[in-house]
Amino acid sequence: GSTGAPKGVLVEHRQIAAIAAGWQIQYALAPGLRHLQMASLAFDVFTADVLRALGHGGTLVLCPRPTLADPAALAALLRDARIDIADFVPVVLDALIAHLDMQGGDLAFMRTIVCGSDRWSADAAYRARRVVGERVRLLHAYGLTETAVDSTCYEILPLRDGAAPPTTLPIGDAV
């Protein structure tokens, strides 16, 4: 038999501990925060959601799969479950934002909204920025599964003094 390291990719505990420490800083994770878990078990974001919530003394609220395709139901779940942090894919967040915008709603009760795992247009990001409320942190995040979930992120800040929004976001291709 051969000797040496096993074949394949290993994720060691120290790597998980390091990314958890980074997320604690980036997302201001603290005990008592309520996280909405929307990712499939097979997706790396599922592990991130579990680690961000349970690894920092928070609560993980599981989102029923049909709710993801129903913006009104998703808005109600976010509000009724008092969600503080949620990590969306653009298609789900964009539909939710369109619904809230039409209804005159917002997500001002939340602390942090992350949109990642795919390209997101600057137009959609700044529409979300307007609808979610100024005090909510809004982040566009991306990371290769092979390296780390959310290895890079960009905060979408409120626009000041009538400034025009940028035409592209600095993460991903220009959309």
Disulfide bonds with the S-S distance in Angstrom:
none
